[in-house]
Amino acid sequence: MSGTGIGVDIGGTTTVGVLVTPSGEVVGRARAETPARRGAAAVLDTAAGVARRLLDQAGQATVGVGSAGTIDPATGAVRYATDSLPGWAGTRIADELERRLGRPVRVDNDVNAAAIGEAWTGAAAGLTHVLLVAAGTGLGAGLIRDGRLDRGARGAAGALAHLPVPGAERLRCGCGRYGHLEAVASGTGLATAYKLATGETVTGRQVAARAADGDPAAAEVLARAGEALGRALAGLVALLDPQAVVVAGGAAAALLPAATPVYVAELLPAWADVPLLPAQLGDEAVAVGAARLGMEEPTQ
Ligand SMILES: [Zn+2]
């Protein structure tokens, strides 16, 4: 690992780029709206444009990318993607960006990249065993073990969304099945639960805002979601034995107040010192982690 690195986060609405020093300090930024509805080629052109703006500043730099979807880490291609990026499944991100940029590009899933970022310079800086949970529209996790990303057998480890949880039996998960954690503890889950309780259609973000304004139905929905998340995370701590659990994503701030006391109460004594921490890198976590990924030797 040497030199500066560029990291690009290809998200459903925004493409975020950072230029970082070898120690992870962000010294350049670029971003653009992701043209998700215009298809994969337009999304790739936008990502390449963001990277080029940073390359102009850096002169020489490695490039890493974090993208929504399940990514094959060996080929940098998208195995599976939700409809936040239509036509994204099957896209050979690494090949396509290498062609556009004329240099090697490393690609991983966005939540994995966020885990790398937070364990590098964020909430879990310096730790080598970290569980990062991303609670946004959906729910995912990235796992750092022995200082390295644990991707599992097919690059899909950390699919926390599909953990069965009590109380979710009648709720449909993003995967189409019932009873999974994402159906409760995610932006989508908050919106669904609120609609069931009140008949009103609002976003997960609006549920959190209403709870803050004193809406009892919204507060109840948020409390149930936070409890389910806190309980599940305490169980995962027993399985994975991390040094810390970091919660990132747009729904993190709304879920943590209810999740934390349940998490603390559920932890067994052996893990009583494993903190549940809010992420620190904000919406740059994926890009920072992607930059770090791009700096790694291509032998992993
Ligand atoms: Zn599911």
Residues whose N, C-alpha, C, O or C-beta is under 5 A from the ligand:
A	BS01	ZN	A161 H162 C173 G174 C175 H180
